[in-house]
């Protein structure tokens, strides 16, 4: 199998590390060679966070170059726009429509760009955009956006059974948060 590439992009504190860990666990359980690489910016200060997940028969490097991502999973609009050049021509963006102001916007040095979703769609990219924050809150916590996004991403992995996703959630999420995270995953999957 040709190596497949997933980029998870967001802002520090949104749960992208758990999302990448869960995806790595899931894909390993399906017999793939998996490499996960976390690239942190100023994640503690709300900065950009990027994680690469690569899987296939044999993966030699954890890094994804421009134009190589089969999927970009974005927790935030501006982050989707920032990393879109990494998407392959046939790639798919699965994204939350949430907007989180970066430091230049918070300090008044810049404005948050208008109509970002329209601009991303105009680029020709295939976009699956959801209000993941609303769905996460419906599940019981705004911190469950990551599982809402993974639920949505699961639509594109028709060869991986639902049970495998559920087992990965059970293995990677602390028991006291399991019910909440399962609900968030299902809301994203069925949205």
N, C-alpha and C positions, 0 to 999 in steps of 0.2 A: 504494500500500500504506500502510495506517495505520502510524504509527510504533510500533515495539516497544521495550520497555525491559527491560534486564537490569541488576541490581545485583549486584556482586561484593563480598562482605563478609568480613572476616577480621581477623586480628591481624598487625601489622607483621612482615615477614620470612617470610610464608607463600607468597609468590609471586603475590599478587593482581594486581600490576602487569603481570607477564608474561602472566597469564591475560587481562587486559583488552586488552593489545597484540595477542595472538594472535586474540582474538575480533574486534577491530577490523579486523585484516588479513583474516581469513576473510570477514567480512561485506562489506568493500569489494571483495574479489575476486569476490563474487557480484552486484556491481552496485548495492549499496545505498549511500545517503548515510549516513555513520556519524559520530557524535560520541562521543568518549570523554572523560570528566572524572574525574580522580583527586582524592579528598578524603582527605587524610591527617590523622590525629590525631597521637598520640604514637607514630608507627609504629616509631621506633628503640627505644622502650622497651616494646614489646609492646602498644601501644595499638591501638585500633580503626582499621581502614583500610577505606574504601568507595570503590568505583569505579563510575561509571555508564557503561553502553554503550547508546546509543540508535541505532536504525537504521530506515530506511524509504525511501520515494521522496525525501522532502526533510525533513531534520531541522534545526530552527532553534535548539534549545537542548540543551546536554548534561545538563541537570538533570532528575532524576526526583522527582516529588512523592509524598506519601503516597497510597497506593491505586493507584498507576500502574505498578508493576513487574510485568511479565509473568513474569519469572523473578527469583528471588533465588538466587544461587550462594553458599553459605556454607561457609567453611573451618572453622567452629567453632560448637558448639551455642549458646553464649550470644550470639554475634553474630547468629545466625539469629533468636533471640528478640528481640534488641534492635531489629532492623530489620523485623520482620514486618508492622508497620502500613503499610509501603510496598508490600506485595504487593497486587495487584489481586484482586478477588473470584474471578476465574477463574485467577489466577496459580499458578505452580508453584515450590516450593522444591526445589533440588537441594543436598544438604548432606552434609558430613562429620560423623560423630558424635564427632569429637575434642573434648576439653575442654582448654582452656588457661586456667589461673587468671589472672584480671586482678589488677592491683596491690592492690586492696582485699582480695582473698582471700589473696594472698601475704603481706600485712602482718598478717593475722589480724583485720582490721576487719570483714570479711564472710565468709560461707560461699558456696561455689559453689551455685547453686540446684539442688535435687533435681528429678528427673523432668522435665527441660526438654524432652526429645523428646516425652514424653506431652503436656505442656502445649501445645507447638506443634501437635501433631496434633489436640488437642481444640479448637484455635482454628478448625478447619474448613479450614485450609490443606491443599492437596495437597502431600504431603511425600515426597520420594524421598531416603532417608537411607542412607548407606553408611559403613562403616569405611574411609574413604579413606586414613588413615594406614597401616593394615595393608596395603592394596593398593599404596601407594607404596613401602613397605619391601620388598614382594614384587618390585616392579619394580627395586629396587636402591638407593633413597634416600628417606628420609622427606621430602625437599624436593620430591618429585614429586606431592604431594597436589593441586597446581593442575591438573596434566594428568589425573589420575584424575577430578577433578571435571568438567573439560571433556569427557572421554570420556563421562561419564554424561550431561552436558548435551546431547551430540550426539544422543542418543535422541529429543530433542524437536524436532530440526531435520531432519525426514525429507526435506525438499526440498533439503538441501545434501549433495552426494555425499561419500563417504568420502575421495576423492582430494583434495577441496578442504581438508578438515581436515588431511590429511597434508601438503599443500603449505604451509599456514599454520604448522604445526609446524616444517617445514624452514626456512621464512623467518624465524621468530622465535626459535628455540632455537639456541644455539651448537652447532657441529658435534660437539664432543666429548661433548655430552649428548643428542644426537639419539636414539640407540638406547634409552637409559633412558627418555626422555620419550615416545617412541612406545609403548614397552611399558606405561608407566603409563596412557597414553591408552586403549590397547586393554583393559587390565584394568578400567578404569572403564566403558568402553563395554559390555563383555561381562559385567559383574558381575551 
